[in-house]
Amino acid sequence: MNTDRSNEKEVALVFGGSRGIGAAAVRRLSYDGFSVGFTYVSRPDSAQHVVDAVAADGGHALAVQADSADAAAIRQAVEKVATHFGRLDVVVINAGVLRLGTIDTFTLEDLDQVLQVNVRGVYVAIQAAVARMGGDGRIITIGSNSAVRPLTPAGTVYGMSKAAVAAMVKGLALELAPRGIRVNNIQPGPIRTDMTAEHIERIKDMVPLKQVGETEDIAELVSYLAGASSRYMTGSSLTIDGGMAL
Ligand SMILES: NC(=O)c1ccc[n+]([C@@H]2O[C@H](COP(=O)([O-])OP(=O)(O)OC[C@H]3O[C@@H](n4cnc5c(N)ncnc54)[C@H](OP(=O)(O)O)[C@@H]3O)[C@@H](O)[C@H]2O)c1
């Protein structure tokens, strides 16, 4: 078994770390001194690019293919990363899918996919992670500002999935506080990634600050929530969206 215990670095696992916000979180956590495992589902090329970028910066990342719609795959990913690095301290659950559509046409397949990845996948990932964490564990979810306020009539299902994450975080923060595990949620507004590429320039005008966010803006908050500076914070949802959901 390939087990790397050559140092006492803390270990982070990012679900959905091959592109966009997740990839920025992987790189930032590595910069902060973590050994980082991350999952991807369909883009081994992007995953390898992240592994290489972390290595070029002097860090160590491990990519694991695991579909967040598949509970067994999620559990295996946690096991693989915790075993490879010898511990697990921080988990970022970023893997998520966006399906837009109004109620007359929204398909059951899309409904199931959104709920399976964005809600069930988040819960299962946390369940698997806390079984491997000691006290002082930190769980960070990536929700959305669409949990705060509907931003388009086509975003109902996506928004309800992210509102479920915010509620989940409050409940689990209460459950896990006695064990010293903190659980917090980041709610981004429009961030320039593959997910938003089609709409991003149009969305910019809807943001009070008249700009869209970059992945590094979210990675900065991930870094804060993963570190000791946020030691008194749990159960919070931090919205970062240029004022869009006000
Ligand atoms: N971008 C925004 O404006 C925005 C705003 C609010 C919230 N968010 C949330 O932020 C998170 C990341 O968004 P993004 O814009 O960075 O997305 P993205 O550019 O589409 O990247 C998605 C990442 O998640 C992975 N992923 C997708 N489905 C997965 C699955 N079933 N299992 C495992 N991994 C999966 C992808 O892996 P592959 O590379 O293998 O496909 C990729 O690494 C999502 O939860 C999204 O809802 C984004």
The ligand as an SDF file (V2000), in Angstrom:
LIG
                    3D

 48 52  0  0  0  0  0  0  0  0999 V2000
  -19.2380   29.0690  -10.5260 N   0  0  0  0  0  0  0  0  0  0  0  0
  -20.1620   29.7310   -9.8510 C   0  0  0  0  0  0  0  0  0  0  0  0
  -20.5580   30.8440  -10.2100 O   0  0  0  0  0  0  0  0  0  0  0  0
  -20.7610   29.1230   -8.6110 C   0  0  0  0  0  0  0  0  0  0  0  0
  -21.6070   29.9280   -7.8280 C   0  0  0  0  0  0  0  0  0  0  0  0
  -22.1710   29.4050   -6.6820 C   0  0  0  0  0  0  0  0  0  0  0  0
  -21.8800   28.1120   -6.3010 C   0  0  0  0  0  0  0  0  0  0  0  0
  -21.0550   27.3420   -7.0770 N   0  0  0  0  0  0  0  0  0  0  0  0
  -20.7850   25.9710   -6.6250 C   0  0  0  0  0  0  0  0  0  0  0  0
  -19.3840   25.7780   -6.5380 O   0  0  0  0  0  0  0  0  0  0  0  0
  -19.0690   24.3990   -6.8230 C   0  0  0  0  0  0  0  0  0  0  0  0
  -18.0390   24.3540   -7.9450 C   0  0  0  0  0  0  0  0  0  0  0  0
  -18.5110   25.0600   -9.0520 O   0  0  0  0  0  0  0  0  0  0  0  0
  -17.5720   25.3880  -10.3080 P   0  0  0  0  0  0  0  0  0  0  0  0
  -18.1890   26.5520  -10.9870 O   0  0  0  0  0  0  0  0  0  0  0  0
  -16.1490   25.4320   -9.8900 O   0  0  0  0  0  0  0  0  0  0  0  0
  -17.8600   24.0710  -11.1900 O   0  0  0  0  0  0  0  0  0  0  0  0
  -17.1190   23.4760  -12.4530 P   0  0  0  0  0  0  0  0  0  0  0  0
  -16.1970   24.4810  -13.0770 O   0  0  0  0  0  0  0  0  0  0  0  0
  -18.2060   22.8580  -13.2600 O   0  0  0  0  0  0  0  0  0  0  0  0
  -16.2260   22.3220  -11.7950 O   0  0  0  0  0  0  0  0  0  0  0  0
  -16.8870   21.2900  -11.1260 C   0  0  0  0  0  0  0  0  0  0  0  0
  -15.8850   20.4090  -10.4020 C   0  0  0  0  0  0  0  0  0  0  0  0
  -16.6280   19.4130   -9.6800 O   0  0  0  0  0  0  0  0  0  0  0  0
  -16.3660   18.1410  -10.2250 C   0  0  0  0  0  0  0  0  0  0  0  0
  -17.6070   17.3870  -10.2670 N   0  0  0  0  0  0  0  0  0  0  0  0
  -18.7530   17.6880  -10.9250 C   0  0  0  0  0  0  0  0  0  0  0  0
  -19.6640   16.7120  -10.7430 N   0  0  0  0  0  0  0  0  0  0  0  0
  -19.0700   15.7910   -9.9620 C   0  0  0  0  0  0  0  0  0  0  0  0
  -19.4740   14.5330   -9.4480 C   0  0  0  0  0  0  0  0  0  0  0  0
  -20.6740   14.0130   -9.7310 N   0  0  0  0  0  0  0  0  0  0  0  0
  -18.5920   13.8490   -8.6860 N   0  0  0  0  0  0  0  0  0  0  0  0
  -17.3530   14.3420   -8.4130 C   0  0  0  0  0  0  0  0  0  0  0  0
  -16.9130   15.5090   -8.8840 N   0  0  0  0  0  0  0  0  0  0  0  0
  -17.7610   16.2170   -9.6530 C   0  0  0  0  0  0  0  0  0  0  0  0
  -15.7780   18.3610  -11.6050 C   0  0  0  0  0  0  0  0  0  0  0  0
  -14.9620   17.2460  -11.9630 O   0  0  0  0  0  0  0  0  0  0  0  0
  -14.5460   16.9350  -13.5290 P   0  0  0  0  0  0  0  0  0  0  0  0
  -13.4510   17.9200  -13.8650 O   0  0  0  0  0  0  0  0  0  0  0  0
  -14.0430   15.5340  -13.5150 O   0  0  0  0  0  0  0  0  0  0  0  0
  -15.7850   17.1240  -14.3560 O   0  0  0  0  0  0  0  0  0  0  0  0
  -14.9860   19.6560  -11.3610 C   0  0  0  0  0  0  0  0  0  0  0  0
  -13.7700   19.3980  -10.7000 O   0  0  0  0  0  0  0  0  0  0  0  0
  -20.4000   23.7340   -7.1710 C   0  0  0  0  0  0  0  0  0  0  0  0
  -20.9070   23.0960   -6.0360 O   0  0  0  0  0  0  0  0  0  0  0  0
  -21.2930   24.9040   -7.5770 C   0  0  0  0  0  0  0  0  0  0  0  0
  -22.6540   24.6060   -7.3760 O   0  0  0  0  0  0  0  0  0  0  0  0
  -20.4920   27.8150   -8.2180 C   0  0  0  0  0  0  0  0  0  0  0  0
  1  2  1  0
  2  3  2  0
  2  4  1  0
  4  5  1  0
  4 48  2  0
  5  6  2  0
  6  7  1  0
  7  8  2  0
  8  9  1  0
  8 48  1  0
  9 10  1  0
  9 46  1  0
 10 11  1  0
 11 12  1  0
 11 44  1  0
 12 13  1  0
 13 14  1  0
 14 15  2  0
 14 16  1  0
 14 17  1  0
 17 18  1  0
 18 19  2  0
 18 20  1  0
 18 21  1  0
 21 22  1  0
 22 23  1  0
 23 24  1  0
 23 42  1  0
 24 25  1  0
 25 26  1  0
 25 36  1  0
 26 27  1  0
 26 35  1  0
 27 28  2  0
 28 29  1  0
 29 30  1  0
 29 35  2  0
 30 31  1  0
 30 32  2  0
 32 33  1  0
 33 34  2  0
 34 35  1  0
 36 37  1  0
 36 42  1  0
 37 38  1  0
 38 39  2  0
 38 40  1  0
 38 41  1  0
 42 43  1  0
 44 45  1  0
 44 46  1  0
 46 47  1  0
M  CHG  2   8   1  16  -1
M  END
$$$$
